[in-house]
């Protein structure tokens, strides 16, 4: 029951009773006045009777005004309550509760199915925006997304579902038109807003599901659109994805992998393979630890299959800790050699990575200087000040920091001055083209020169032939890794390769 209806219900009896009593009183006074006039009563009594009638009229008017004011106040309170429950205070979009009610009404029921489309939107890297520019800018970004979505989908309803996730209900299922408008929204958000004289672009991931094609109820549509949204995030973000039935199989597979991987960590089913990193004379200088999963049924599972799944949850922290503990245990088998460990960008988003490293070093008795932590160029270029601070903390603990896959992102040479790194690993795509690509030759030589100036070790990745080893060494690279140097192998199979360190075998290309 609404506030106004409640007030009317509880005061109607009192209001009507007061009216009746006043009317009876007025009638009684009127009778007295008439009788007094007929019997010739004095003017004082007559005047008193008239005053009584006037007072009754004034009381009645006062009661009416009080009732009107109460109803007006109740109406204003009800309007404010409705606004609070239906409009999100930060973004100006519908609240989740009101949006879900609207979705139910828009899709219809079993007896009256309606065409409609649900679009789920997620503001990419929202936490980084908050951390970098402040929460007020983050709130501004949410308002900008809500306004932009409402402007592009002018026939739709926009709601904030929580955090940085929004939904749009479109009252039709013309997917071609909806995809065209969604592309327009991507462009609008990419143009960004100006903050302190600097234009900041926004990325948005979208998942789209239509009724009745993809689902016949509001809950079905939410699920299908969420699956499509996950697909957009998993394939690079800042894009739209329309739901397809095949995605359900992928979602089930991801859930299965996540559940089994968690068990694999506790059951010690993961393994480390080690790939040698050689000096220019062919002697083994270090080893890169590469995690593998020996599944009891499927055999060896590549990290390319399970690491992306782990990175979508805090499971990557468990895997990262297992890898570091295993490397700390194995390093005694490789005296004088450093071990390189890959660190996920997701791990670096949380302070736990530094605390974990400190804890494992203390428990194992190892020194941080025995390890190299590798971060990809893509992670480095997208790093927030908080991520860079964590990398700096790890370096101050004594870890050496390597920039992996250099050349695959947008990291300029000038940016290298600001990164807390000790070495750079050139992506294999440049090394493989050294024989006949002048751009690759100039790129590798220039980077080698910068390495000498800034005291950075330059590692050539993907060395597969004697010629590539020779060309990379001539270009100025100081360390080398690839199948020509040695394939990844379990610890027990590495002893023969490590004889290289004594000079019994050298790469002479």
Secondary structure, DSSP 8 states (H G I E B T S, - for coil): --HHHHHHHHHHHHHHHHHHHHHHHHHHHHHHHHHHHHHT--HHHHHHHHHHHHHHHHHHHHHHHHHHHHHHHHHHHHHHHHHHHHB-TTTSSB-HHHHHHHHHHHHEETTEE--EEEEEEEETTHHHHHHHH-HHHHHHHHHHHHHHHHHHSTTEEEEEEETTEEEEEESS--HHHHHHHHHHHHHHHHH-EEETTEEE---EEEEEEEETTT-SSHHHHHHHHHHHHHHHHHTTSSSEEE--THHHHHHHHHHHHHHHHHHHHHHT-EEEEEEEEEETTS-EEEEEEEEEEEETTTEEE-HHHHHHHHHTSTHHHHHHHHHHHHHHHHGGGSTT-EEEEE--TTGGGSTHHHHHHHHHHHHHT--GGGEEEEEEHHHHHT--HHHHHHHHHHHHHT-EEEEEEETSS---GGGGGTS--SEEEE-HHHHTTTTT-HHHHHHHHHHHHHHHHHT-EEEE----SHHHHHHHHHHT--EEESTTT---EEGGG-TTGGGGGGTSS----
